[in-house]
Amino acid sequence: MAIKIRPLHDLFGAEIVGINVAKPLSSKEFFPISEALEAHSVLLFRGPVLLDEQQIALSEHFGHVQVAFKANQTGGSMFSRQSNINFETDEIFPPDHHRITFLKANMLWHSDSSYMDCGSLCSILAAREVPPAGGDTEVVSTRVAWEELPEGLKSRIENLSVVHSLSYARDKMDMSILTDEARAAAPPVKHPLVQVNPKNGKKSMLIGAHAALIDGWSEEDSRKLLDELVERASPPQNVYSHGWQDGDVIVWDNRCVLHRATPFESDKYRRHLERTTITDRARL
């Protein structure tokens, strides 16, 4: 069956219909998916709940799967678990548990792994168990945001570099979230603010919660510009909000997409999503 592409939003994103990503894909079957990600930046697949090995198989079509940061529940594996469930007891974490505080940082607009030197090509977030209400994921396109910027602002930021830091993002929520060991494992890195897609030449911006400073700028001036760019990227009309169903799989391009989680009754309902993060550079 030939795949069909249904728009998720007027500006970006597409639902891919007619393919089951839980099944092994040939290179020929995967090619239109890869092309769709380059064109639409966010892809949605609906289907059965993925098994871990099925998600890894899908991820490896895109590139090299990163090992999750050790502060995550599943740190050291290929999965970054987004869940309020303690899998040792199968119970919901209490509201004051440090894991819940850690997850709250995901409610800031961010790009996965921008704090890593190798960066990220894309992420795959797959729903295993979702609450009856809330816990949506919102996404915006910084490619769209770039296209909407005034020409003068484009010229001003074209050649800037940004220092990205996991510690900076997590400290916004609670400075006790990260241990000294975790901070040392993720030192600040620099990336160009303006990203250029190598396949289609389209420009976007690598910004968000991990973007701490403009290289060479003061903190005050950096924050003024970086906060302005996030605000320009995320007006309500530019946001796609996804209400999850069990089995949903979303792939987003971290080079040109920001995302954030939204609240739900985390002391009442279970939520379990697994994320794999993919780079097109070999793991070091």
FENNORBEL-V136022 format. One record per pair of residues at least 12 apart in sequence whose ideal C-beta (glycine too) atoms are under 6 Angstrom apart, sorted by the first residue. I is the first residue (numbers start at 0). J is the second residue. If there is no record, write none. Layout:
BEGIN
((I;J) (I;J))
END
This chain:
BEGIN
((0;17) (2;15) (2;17) (2;18) (2;31) (3;16) (3;17) (7;239) (8;239) (10;143) (11;39) (11;40) (11;140) (11;143) (12;39) (12;41) (12;239) (13;35) (13;39) (13;42) (14;43) (15;42) (15;44) (19;46) (20;44) (20;57) (20;248) (21;46) (21;47) (21;49) (21;53) (29;60) (36;252) (37;198) (40;140) (40;252) (40;255) (40;256) (41;138) (41;251) (42;250) (43;249) (44;248) (45;247) (46;246) (47;246) (48;127) (48;245) (48;246) (49;125) (54;125) (54;275) (58;123) (58;275) (58;277) (61;121) (61;277) (62;120) (62;277) (62;278) (62;279) (63;278) (63;281) (63;282) (64;77) (64;275) (64;277) (65;276) (65;278) (67;79) (70;181) (77;275) (78;273) (79;274) (80;273) (81;272) (81;274) (82;271) (83;265) (83;270) (84;269) (84;271) (94;266) (100;173) (100;176) (101;176) (103;172) (104;169) (104;172) (105;260) (106;259) (106;260) (107;208) (108;207) (108;229) (108;257) (108;259) (109;207) (109;208) (109;209) (110;207) (110;253) (110;257) (111;253) (111;276) (112;276) (113;163) (113;205) (113;209) (114;163) (114;164) (114;165) (114;185) (114;209) (116;188) (117;278) (117;280) (119;253) (119;276) (119;278) (120;277) (120;278) (120;279) (121;250) (121;252) (121;253) (121;277) (122;251) (122;253) (122;274) (122;276) (123;250) (123;275) (124;249) (124;272) (124;274) (125;248) (125;273) (126;243) (126;245) (126;247) (126;272) (127;271) (128;269) (128;271) (129;243) (129;245) (129;270) (130;263) (130;268) (130;270) (133;262) (133;263) (134;263) (134;270) (135;240) (135;241) (135;242) (135;261) (136;241) (136;258) (137;238) (137;240) (137;259) (138;239) (138;251) (138;256) (138;258) (139;232) (139;233) (139;237) (139;238) (139;257) (140;256) (141;203) (141;204) (141;232) (141;255) (142;201) (142;203) (142;255) (144;231) (144;232) (145;202) (145;203) (145;204) (156;192) (157;193) (159;192) (159;213) (160;189) (160;191) (160;214) (161;190) (161;192) (161;210) (161;213) (162;187) (162;189) (162;211) (162;212) (162;214) (163;188) (163;209) (163;210) (164;187) (164;211) (165;185) (166;182) (167;211) (168;208) (168;209) (189;214) (190;205) (192;204) (194;254) (203;255) (204;228) (206;228) (206;229) (207;257) (210;225))
END
